[in-house]
């Protein structure tokens, strides 16, 4: 009986190993475009290795990187156009990681839609009539955060209608001192238009339903929280608790690797 039990355990272990061997990460070996700001920009000195470097190492993802330091959501259409110009459709998916600079620049949140009243043909039981109904279209006001997201998402969805597009929420931000001409307070101060950073994070999360795209909440899931001194170990240093260091980027990459496992990279 004991021998049979041991043999059964070995059989279950072998089956588990075989099953694991058959499970492949859906983003393994894919080509991914990264749009964003300084946290994605390879030229930013906050870290030598970015989150996408780790994904390249662990999952053999080929990175096409377009993030530029200081950019806001209004730069996403330009980054998307550059991606289209350089790679056409010859890649697999897009990850967009941006928004923290919109908060710092005090871009008003704005509205998702512009509502009007319009006539529309309505038919029921063979009776056709024209009625007045409330009508809405996505706001394209580039002076607002949600208007910028709408324009950026429409550009991405238009240029790349078959591609997976994944958004990441901005991570928590501490003090950034880039010299006397560039001092950015911690997120526990409102910005110049009276908004907390939460409103920008929430708007990116709402984009999931507005534009039918998956959103990975890095603000919550990454665990990076530079508002506590002991947590600064994941950031560049005393004068930069905005940009993660290598340790922080590795942590973001680990979070992303797990979250991306639940999403298809390519739609057949």
N, C-alpha and C positions, 0 to 999 in steps of 0.2 A: 504493500500500500504506500509506504514511504517512497519507494523507488518510482512508483507511478506518479506520485505528487511532484517529485523533482523533475521527471520527464515532462510533465505538463507545464511546469514553470519555464523550462527551457524552450518548449514549443511556443508558449505565449511571448517570451522575450524575443525569439527569432521572428515571430510574426510582427511584433512591434517594430523591430529594426527594419524589416522589409517594408512595412507601411511608411515609416519615416523616410526611407530611401526613395519612395515613390512620390512623396510630397515635395514639390518644388515651389520655391517662393515665386509668386506671379510676376515680380519685378526683376527676377534673376536675369542678368545678361541683357537687359533692355537699354534703350537709348532715351535719356530723359533730359528735357530742357528745364532749367531752373531760372525763373524770373524773380527779381526782387531788389533788395537794397544792400547795405553794407554787410549784413549778416551772411549774405550769399556771395558777395563780391570777393573773388580770390585775392584782390589787391589790398583788402582791408587788413590792417596789422593786428587786429584783436586776437588772431590765432593763426598758426601756420596751417592747420588742417581745418577745413570747414566740414559741416555735416555731410555734404555731398561727397567729400573725399572718402569718408568712412563707408558710405554706401557703395562707392566705387570699389573699394577694397573688399568689403564683405559680400556684396551681391554682383560684382562685376558690371555695375551700371556704368554705361558711357555717359559722362555729363556734358551737356551743352549749356554753359553758364552765361547768363545775360544780366545778372544782378549788378547794380552800380550803387556805390555808397551815396547816401543822401537822397535817393530817389523815392518818390511817393507814388500812389496809385495812378496818378495822371501820366506816369511814364510807361505803364504796362502796354498801352497800344504801340508805342515805339519799339519796346523790347519784342513784342509779338511780331511786328513787321520785320524786324531784323532777323528773327528766327526763321520766318517764312522765306526771306530773301536768301539766307545762307543755307538752309536745310530743306526748304520746301515741305513735303510731307514725309521725308525720309528720317523719321524718328518715331518714338512710341508714345510718349506721354509728356505732360507739362506739370510742374509744381510751381505754385506762385506763393511767395513768402514775403509779404510787404504790408505796410500800414503804420509802423511805429513812427515814421517821419511825418505822416499826415497828422498824427496826434501832436507831435512836437511843433509843427507849423500852424497848429490851431485851425485846421481846415474844418469848417462847420459840418456837422453830421448830415444834415439835409434829409430829404425824403426819397423813398424808393421810386415813387410814382408821381406823375402829374395827372390829375383827374379833371375830366371835362364831362359835358353832357352831349350825347350824340344820338342820332337816329340809327336804328338797326332793324332789319327785316326779321320778323318773328313769325313762325308758322306752327299751328297746332290743330290737329284734327281737320286738316285741309283748309283751314282759314288762315290766310296770310295777311299780315298787317305790318305797318311800320310804326315803331314805338320809340320813345325817348328812354335812354338808359344811361346810367353813369358809365363812363368809359375811362380806362387808364392806360398809360404808356410809361415805360421806364424813364425816369428822369435822366437827362443827359447834361445836367448842370455840373460842369467841371470845377465849379467853385465849391462843391460839396463832396464829402467823402462817399456817400452812397451814389451820387451822380457819377463820380469817377469810377467806382466799381462797376456800375452799369455799362459805361462806355468801354472799360477794359474787358469785361466779360463778353459783351457783344462782339468786340474785335476778335477775341480768342475763339468764340463759338462760330464766328463767320469764317475766319481763316482756317480753322482746324475742326471742321464739323464732326470728324470721326475719332478725334483723339480724347483720351482720358485727361481731364484737367482737375487737379487737386489743389485746394487752397489750404494754407496754414495760417492760423491766427498769430498775431504778434506775441512774442514772449514778454514777461514782466521786465520792466526797465528801471534801473537805478540811476545814480548820478553819472553824467558824462561831462568831463572837462577836457575839451580839445584845444584849450588856449583861451585867452581873454575874449576872443571873438566868437567862441562856440562853447557856451556853457548850457547844458540841458539838465533841468532839475529832475528829481526822482518822480515816479508816477504817483506818489501820494500828494502831489500838488496838481490842481487843475491846470489845464492849458489856458492860453490867452482868450479863447472863446468860451471859457467856463465849463469845458467838458472834462470828465475823467477818462483815463485810458480805456476803462471798461466799455464805454460806448463804441469805441473803434473795434475792440475785440468782438463785441456783440454783433456789430454790423457785418463783420466778416463771417461770423457764424450764421447769420441770417441769409447770407448769400447762397448757402446751400439750397434753401427752398426757393429763393427768388430766381436762381439761375440753374437749378438742377445739377449741382456739382457737389462732390464730397468735400467736406471741410474737416481737417484734423486739428483739434484744439490744442496746439502746442503751448498756449498760455496756461492751460491746466495740466496737460499730460506730461510735459517735459520735466516738471518739478523744479525748474530754474526760478529762484526767488531772491534777487539781489537786495531786497529791502532789509534783510537780516545780515549782519556783518559776517557771521560764520558761513553764509551761503556765497560770499564773494569768491570762494575757492573755485567757482565755476566761471568766473569772469576775469577780464584782463587785469584789473588791479584797482587800487584805491581811487584813481581818477577816471576809471572806465568800468562801470557796472552796467553798461548797456550792451557791450559786445562780449559774447561768451569766449572763453579761451579754448584750448584744445580739449580740455576735460568737459567743458560745457557743450562743445560741438559733438563730442563723442556721445554724450548723454542724449542730445537731440536726435542723433543718428540712430541710436538704439531704440528710441521711442518711435521714430519714423519707420524703421525696419519692421517693427511689430505691427504698427497700424496699417502700413501698406500691404501687409500680408492678407488683409481682409478685403482688398480692393483689386479689381482687375486692372492690369496695365494696358492691355490691348483688347479691343473688341473685335472679334472675328466676324 
